[in-house]
């Protein structure tokens, strides 16, 4: 059995454990987003990881990471500037 198949077969179990770990972290950002939003983000990242393994291609995962990082930086810039307007990346 290939690793990508193994990961795909245990997706629900792994995502549940990741979500539990995230909720135990008590980080305000994740608590504010809510458990359903966090689960969807974890699932999207997990699917990309399994895809990267299966295709031996990190391109889509790197794109996702860059987009997430830009959104996070933009969010923090907005918080620290005191502005309520969101900046586009």
C-alpha positions in Angstrom: 0.0 0.0 0.0 1.3 3.4 -0.9 1.6 6.2 1.7 -1.0 8.4 0.0 -3.5 5.6 0.1 -2.8 5.0 3.7 -3.2 8.6 4.6 -6.4 8.9 2.5 -7.8 5.9 4.3 -7.2 7.4 7.8 -8.1 11.0 6.9 -11.0 11.3 9.3 -9.0 9.9 12.2 -6.0 12.1 11.5 -8.1 15.3 11.0 -10.0 14.6 14.3 -6.7 14.3 16.2 -5.3 17.5 14.5 -8.5 19.4 15.4 -8.3 18.2 19.0 -4.7 19.3 19.2 -5.6 22.7 17.7 -8.4 23.2 20.2 -6.1 22.3 23.1 -3.6 25.0 22.0 -6.1 27.7 23.1 -4.8 30.2 20.6 -7.2 33.1 20.2 -7.0 33.1 16.4 -8.2 29.5 16.1 -10.8 29.9 18.8 -12.2 33.0 17.1 -12.5 31.2 13.7 -14.5 28.4 15.2 -14.1 24.6 15.0 -15.9 24.1 11.6 -13.7 26.7 9.9 -10.6 25.2 11.4 -11.6 21.7 10.4 -12.1 22.9 6.8 -8.7 24.6 6.7 -7.1 21.5 8.2 -8.9 19.3 5.6 -7.8 21.5 2.7 -4.2 21.3 3.9 -4.4 17.5 4.5 -5.8 16.9 1.0 -3.0 19.0 -0.5 -0.4 17.0 1.5 -1.8 13.7 0.3 -1.9 15.0 -3.2 1.7 16.2 -3.0 2.8 12.8 -1.8 0.8 10.9 -4.5 1.9 13.2 -7.3 5.4 13.9 -5.9 4.7 17.6 -6.5 4.7 20.3 -3.8 3.6 23.1 -6.1 -0.1 23.2 -5.0 0.9 23.0 -1.4 3.5 25.8 -1.7 0.9 28.0 -3.5 -1.6 27.3 -0.6 1.1 28.2 2.0 2.0 31.4 0.2 -1.6 32.5 0.0 -2.2 31.6 3.6 0.9 33.5 4.7 -0.1 36.6 2.7 -3.6 36.6 4.2 -2.1 36.2 7.7 0.4 39.0 7.2 -2.4 41.2 5.8 -4.6 40.4 8.8 -1.9 41.3 11.3 -1.0 44.5 9.4 -4.7 45.5 9.6 -4.7 44.8 13.4 -1.6 46.7 14.1 -2.5 49.7 12.0 -5.8 50.0 13.8 -7.6 50.0 10.4 -10.8 48.0 9.9 -10.2 47.8 6.1 -8.7 44.6 4.9 -5.7 44.9 2.6 -5.6 42.7 -0.5 -2.5 40.6 -1.2 
